[in-house]
Every structure is written in C-alpha cells, then in structure tokens.
Amino acid sequence: MENDSEPKQSSWAYLPDVCLRHVFHWLDDRDRSRAALVCRKWSCAMDSGSLWRCRTITFYGQPSRARSLEFQSALWYTKKFGKYLKHLEIKLSNPYNTPFIKKFQVIMRGLLSHLGKCNSHLISLSIKYLELDCLIWKNVVRAQFIKNLAAFLKRMSNQLDYLNLKGARITLEEGCELLNSLSSLTNRSFISEINIEDFFSLHLSVYSSALFHQTMSKFHRLTILTFNYNCISDELLDILREHSSHSLCTLNIKCHIHDPHGQVVSGTSWANLAKRAPKLNVNFFFERVMKHDHLARILLVEIPVRSISLRSCYFSDPDWTMRPTLTNLLPAYWHGLQKLTLELNNDHELLDNELLQLILSCKRLLFLKVWAFLSVSFMERLLQNRAERKCILTTIKVRLCASKLPILAPIPKGPHAQVRIYTAQDDSTEEERLLADIYRKFKYLIDSELNYFVITYPMV
C-alpha cells in the first residue's frame, strides 16, 4: 500500500545532470544564483565547469544600479569559476574620466593575476577598443595596464589560440611588447588567430619598422590575421610565407584614410605568398580610400581577393569618380570575388551599367551590398539577370538613392535582400508602383531563392 504521507517529487528532481546543465546554460547570473538555492542537486550541477567556460565582463563608464550589480556578479563568478574559463571577453563601455580608467586598471590587475594563477584552459581572450591613446589614460595608469596585460599574455602564451586587441591604439613599441609576450617563453608563438585592427596609433608607418617585422617572425601557425594596411610590406609578406604559409587561410586588411598607405608592395611578394598558402583568402575593407590611383597601388592582381568593402562614409569629393574602379580594378578579381560592399556618395555620376557589368563578370559573387545613387530600373535588370542564371547572387542588399539629400534613415533589421528607394518627392506613389511591378514580375524567384525587402522612402 502506497504511503500518501510522503511528499511527491517533481519530475525535475529526476532530471539527469547533463539535462540540468543544458537548461542552466541559458540562464543569466542572477537566475543561476537563484536556481542554485533550490536544492543540493541543483547547487552541485551549477558548479559544473561546463557552465563557466565563457564569460563577458562589461565595465560601464556611467553605471546604473542594475549595471553595477551585473558587473559585480560577472566579476565574482569569474573569480570563483575562473579555473574553468576558456573564452573571456572584456568590454569597456563609454569610459569618461581618469578615475574610472584607474579603477578599471586596478580591477584588471587583480583579475588577470588571479586567472594567471588558477587557469590552465583559456584559449580565447578579447579586449577591444581600449583606445589607450585617449587623454583619460594617464601615462602611469597606461604603463601599468600594459605591463599587467603583457605578464598575463606571457603566462597564457602556451595555451592561447585567439587574441583580439582591436582598437587598442598604442605605440609601436608598446604593441610589439604585447605581441612579443605571446612568444617570450619559447621565442615562437603558435597562436592561430590575432586581431590587431586599429591596434597601433593613427598615422604610424608600421610597415617600415624592423621591430614589427622581428615580432611577426615569431608567429608560426597563424590561420587568421586581421590588421591594417599600414602594416603591409614585402618583408611582412615574406615572413608570413616563411612561417605560416602551411596554415594561413585569411587576411582581413583595413585601409583607413588616416593610416599611411602609400608604401610600394610588389605583386611578386603577394604571388609568392599565395603560391605557398593555397588556402589563402584576402578581405579588404576601405574607409574613405576611394580614389582610383590609391586603390590601384593596393589592389594588385596577384592578391587572392575574396571580399572588398568600399565605404565613403558620406565623404564627397567632386574630383573623385568611381567608374575606373568598377571597370578597371575590380574585374581583375572575377574568378575569386565572393562578397562586394559599396557605400558610395556618387551623386555626380550614374553607375548602373558599370556596376551591373561588374556583377555579371564576377562568376563567384554571392553577396552584394550597395548603398549608392542608382536608378530604380537597376533592380529590375539585376533580378532579370539573376533569373537567367547569369549571376549566382544569394544575398542582395541594395539601397537605391534617388535623392541628393543626406541619407539619415536607419536600416531596418530583416531579410538578406534589401532594397530601399530614397526620393525627394512627397508623393512616392510612382516609385512604389514600379517596385511593386518588379516584385510581381520576379515573385517566383524572390519567394523561392531570395529573401526580399523593398520600400520607398521620401527624403524631403
């Protein structure tokens, strides 16, 4: 006979630990702490190392009470379960004065010291946008932070596989000190992915530095390297060919108008690297570097380019023309270009025909994002060619600007294929009718193969 006096157990009590951990994985720190108080079984499950392998800590420049509690919780759990950490991300949000930066430096010193002693699993570290060249970083605080970070990287150099210091903005000597820390134990580093985009301060000609070349020669297993074009030289390409060609897959290269980019790099150096690294793909990101003669010095035919992004950032130059780039430079990559992004202020020249011909010539182009002054009919011609299989685009994001007014409207989050028409007319009925006709004509293609979003937007 059953004993009705015994309390009935919830089905949760019989849930295996592996299932509990999977559920707890989706909880934030606050909910995890509450769940750990439910029973001994849940408390033990909450101590599982698999729940604490990834951690993001955000330092808020202007904290609210809720943010302060979130930060304290993240910091406490990081220290308590630091030995399990595999992926650590540090975020510095809106630092606003020197006392805040001093507090950040002190907390980071303690955190890095603790992890350096207890952790033997960390493989990924990201600390982005430190902007150490800002005035709020006083010399003493800045020097102490770099010293602490260098010591931590030295301790972790035999296990780190990924390092992201994007936006650090430090001097050449300080940057090389940090990178050298990754190889200080064995005089060579086997880290596979490094992001040093905007790592060095603006205006530095890193490409001419023997110290930088010596530092990069210590990396022997790079697969992905993200950096600025002001680091590129024949010497660097030779170093990558000699030490990392067996593993190198991706170079992400940013070229900004304020970074030196007038150095001469030979096509032979690129060809030799590409020959020794057959898996190599190069992705270029240009910001306000738009003139044909500047681009021609950088975009050499020997480079195995997979992606190109050209952004004018609203900058307008009456002497600048985009046509030679579309007709002479970019077609050289017809066999390898897979992704093209163009954000142009081309209100003085119509580029419909040139852009369409470029798209049709690039046989592997899958992704197209364009924000430019183009006619409405461009979209119809593009879709017609896509329907006839003359191109293989799978992602189309096109904003067609029919107005010369500033473009201020935000882009909505949504499907892959986006078309936005900007017009100076109060009444956009005609544009809407044209776009509706285009949609109906290619509805079978859009519904079956493309995600498609289209809107007319009056700019008055």
N, C-alpha and C positions, 0 to 999 in steps of 0.2 A: 504494500500500500504506500502511495507517494506521501511524502511529508510536505503538506501545504504550508508549514510554518517557515520553511527555508525560502529566502528571497530569490526570485528568479533572476538569472544572469542575462544581461543584454547580449545580443549577438555580437556586439563589439568586443566583448570580453574574450571571445574565441577567435577573433581575427588574428591571423598569423602576423608575426613581427614584420615580415617583408611587406605585407599589405599596409600595416600601420605606417611604416616609414614612407611608403609611397604617398599616402594621404598627407602625412605631416610635411612632406617636401613642399607642398603648395601653400603652407601657412606662413604668415609673416612672424617676426619675432614675438610680437605681443600674443598672438594666438598660440604659438608654440609654448610659451611660458604657462599659459592657462591650461593647455592640454596636458602638460607635464604634471599638473597638480591633481589630475583626475584619479589616478591610481598608480601603484608601483610599476605595473606592467608598462603603462604609457610613459612613465618617467624614465624607465630603462630604455625604451625604444627611442625616446627623444635624445638620449646620449649617444646614439649611433653616429659613427663618423661620417656615414654617407649623407647625412643631413647637413653637414657643416663643411662641405668641400668648396663651396663657392660663397663669396661674401663681397658685398659692396658697401663701402662706408662713405657717406657724403658729409663733408664739412660745409655747413651753411654759413655764409657770410652774415646774413641777417636772420638768425634763427627765431622761430616761434616756439612756444612751449611744446607743441606736438613734435616739431622737428628736433628740438633738443632731446626729448625723450627717445625719439627714433635713433638719433646719433649715439646716445649713451648706451642704448640697448645693443646696437650693432657693435660698438666698441667692446662692451662687456662680453658678448658672445664670442667675438673674435679672440679675445684673450683666453676665455675659458676653453674654447674648442680649437684654438689656433694650431694645435698639432695635426689636425685633420685637413687643414686648408690646402687646396690645390690651385684655386683661382681666386686672386684678390684684386679688387678694383677700388682705387681711391679717387674720389671726386672732390674737387674744390669748387664750390658754387658761390660765385659773386663775392670774392674776397674784397673788403672795402677799406681796411686800415691796417696799420702796422701791428697794433696789439693782437688783432685776430690772426695775422700771419705768425706772430711769435707763439701764440697758443697752438696753432697748427704744427709748427716746428717741434715744440716740446712734446705734444701728444704723439707725433710721428716718431720721434726719437725713442720713446718708450715702447711703442707698438712694434717698430722694426727690431728693436733689441730683444723683445720677448719672442717674436717669431723666429728670429735668428737662432735662438737657443733651443726652442721646442719643436720647430717644424722641420721635417725632412721630406715633405711631399709637394711643396709649392712648385708648380710648373708654369704658372701664368701670373704676371704682375702688370697692372695698368695704372699709371698715374698721369692723367692727361691735363693739358692746359694749366701748367704751373705758372707760366709767364714770369719767370724769375728775373726778367729784365725790367719789371714794373718797379716804381719807386717805393711801393709799400714793402718790398723785400729789402730791408736794410742789409748792409754788407755782412755784418756779423751773423745775423739770422740765416741769410742765404748760404754763407760758407759752412755753417754748422749743419744745415739741412743736407747740402750736397755731400758733406763728409759722412753723415749718418747713412744716407742712401747708398753711397759708394761702399761702405762697410757691409751693409746688408746684401748688396749685389755680389760682393766678394764671397760672402758665406753661402749664398744660394747658387753660385755660378756653376756648380756641378749638377744641378737639377733643373734650373730654369730653362724652359723651352720657348717662352714667349715673353717679350718685353715691349711695352708701349709707353713711350715718354713723349708722345705727340704734344707740341705746343709748350715745351719746357722753356725755350728761348734763353739759352745760356751761351756763354762764351765758348770759343773753340777749345780752349784748354780745359774748361770745366766739363764740356761734353765728352771730350776724349778721356778724361779721368773716369767718368761714369762708365763709358763703354769698355775701357780697359779693365775695370773691376770685374767684368764678366770672364776675363781670361787671366786674372792675376795669379791664380793657383797653379795653372799648368802652362801658362803662356800661350794658350789657344782656347777658343771657346767653341762649343758645339751647340749653342742655342740656334734654333731653326727659324724663328720669326722675330724681326725687330721693326718697330715703327718709330722712326725718328723724323717724321714730317714736322717742320717748324721747330725742330729740336734746337737748332742754333739760332742766335740772334739775327735780326734782319741785316741785310747788306754785307754779310760775311762771304768772302770768296773762299769757301771751304775747299773747292776743287784744287786750289794751289798749295794746300797745306801738306807738308811731309808728315806731320804728326797725325793727321787724319788718315793718311794712307797707311802708316805704320799700324794704327789702331785697327783699321778694317782688315788688315792682313792676318789678324789673329782669329778671324771667324772662318770656320772650316766646314760648316754644314748648313748654311743659310738656304732656306727654301723660299721665304717671302721677305723682301726688303722694301720698306716704304720710307721715302726720303724726298729731299728737294733737289731740283736740278742744279742748284749751286754747289752740290757735292760731286757732280759728274765730271769725270776726266778720263783720258786714256789710261792713266795709271790705275784708277779705281776699277775700270772695266777689266783691265789685265789681272788685277788682284782677285776679282770675282771669278774670272775664268780659271785662274790657277788653283784657288782654294775651295770654291763652292759650285763649280760647274756641274758636278755629279748630282747635286741636289737642287739647284736653283730652278724655281718654277715661275716666280712672279716678281717683277719690279714695278712698284707703284711710284710714279715720279710726279711731284707737284712743281709747277713753274709759275711763280708769282712775279708780278711786275716789279716789286721792290727787292727781289732777290737777284743777285748778279747772274746773268745767263748769256753773257757774250763770249764765253770761252769756246775754243775750237776743239771739237771732239771728232775724231776721224771715223768714217764709216767702216774702216778696216777693223778698228777695235770692237765695234758692235758686231761685225760679221764674225770675228774670231770667237767672241763670247757666245753668239747664237749657235755657232757650229759645235762648240764644246758642250753647250747646255741646250740640247734639242727640245726640252720641255718648256723652255723659257717663253713667257708672255709678258709684254710690257704695256702698262696702262699709264697714259699721260693725262694730267689734269692741269689745264692752263687757266690762270686767272688774270685777266686784263693783258695778257701777252697775246695780241691778236694780229699784229702786223705781219705781212707775208714774209718779209726779209728776216724777222726774228724767228718765226716758226720754221722757215726753210733751213736755218742754221741748226735747228734742234731735231726736226723730223726727217731723219735720214732714211733712205730706202732700205738700208741694211737692218734696221731695227724690227724685230718681230712684234709689231704693234697689235694688240688685241682690242684696246679701248682708247678713245680720245674724247676728252671733255674740254670744250672751249667756252669760257664764260667771260662776257664783257662787263658784267656787274653794273649795268646802266651807264657805263662809261661810253661817251660818244666822241669820236674824232672825225671831223669832216674829211681828213686826208686818208682815212682808213677805208679799205674795201675788202670785203670777204671773198669776192669772186675768185681771185687767183688761188686762194687756199682750197676752195671747193673743186676747182677744175685742174689744178696742177699738183698740189701736195697730197691731199687725202686719197685720190685714186691710186696712188702708189701702193696702198695697203689693201687693195681689192681682194687679195687672196686670204687675208688673216683678220681683218677688222670685223669684230662681232658686236661692238657697242659704240654708239655715237651720240654725244650730247652737245647740243649747240644752244647757247643762250646769248642771243646777239641783239645789239641795238642797231639794226641795219635799216633805219627808216629812210635812208637816202639811196638804197638800191634794192631792187626786187630780185630775189634769188630762187624763185620757184623752179625754173628749168635746171639750173645748176645743181640744186640740192637733189632733185628727183633723179638726175643722171648719175649722181654720186651713189645714191641708194641702189640703183639698178646695177651699177658696176661692182658693188661690194657683195660678192656671192655668198659670204658667210654672215652678213649683218643680220642680227637677231633683235637687237634693242635699239630703238630710236627715240630720242627725247629732243624736242625742238621748241624753243621759245623765240620767235622771230617774227618779223613783218613779212607775212606771206598772204597770198590771196586765198579765198575760200575754196576755189577750184583745185588748189593743190591737194587737198584731202581727197577729193574725188579721183584725181589722177593717181594718187598713191594707192588708194584702195583698188582701183581698176587693175593696176599692175600687180598688186598682191593677189587679186582674184585670178589673174592669168599666170600665176606662179613665176613671175619674172623677178620676184624677190621673196625672201623667206622670213620676213619680219614676224616675230611673235609678240613683241611688246612695242606699242606705239604710244608715245606721249607727245602730243603736238598742241602748242598754244599758238593759234594764228592771230596775229595782231594786225588789225585793220586801221588802227589809230596811231597818231604820232604823239599822243598824250602819255604821261608817265603811267606805267603799269603797276598798280598798287594792290590789286585784289589778291587775296591768298588763294593758293591752290587747294581744292578740296581733296581729302583723302578718299581713295576709291580705287576703281579698276585700273588695270595696267594701261589700257588705251585711253588717252585723254585728249580731247580737242576743245579748245576754248577760243572763241572768237571775240575779240575786242573791237568795239566800234564807237565812233564819236557821235553816233546818231541816238537820239532819244528813242526813236522807234526802230527796234531791231527785227521787225517782222520779216523783212526780206531775207536777212541772214538766217533767221530761224527756219524759214521756208526752204532755203537752199540746203541747209544741213539736214532737215527732215527728209528731203528728197534723196540726199546722199545715203542716209541711213536706210531708207526703204529699198533703194537700189542694191545695197550690199548687205542687207539684213541676214541673208543666209550665211555669208562669210563671217560677219560680226558675231552672230549667235553661236556659230559652231567652232570658230578658231580664235576669236579675239574678244577681249573684254573692252568695252567701248563706252566712252563718256563724252558727251558733246554739249556745249552750252554757248549761247551768245551772251555777251556781257557789254552793256552800254558804257562807254567811257566819255562822260561829259563833265 
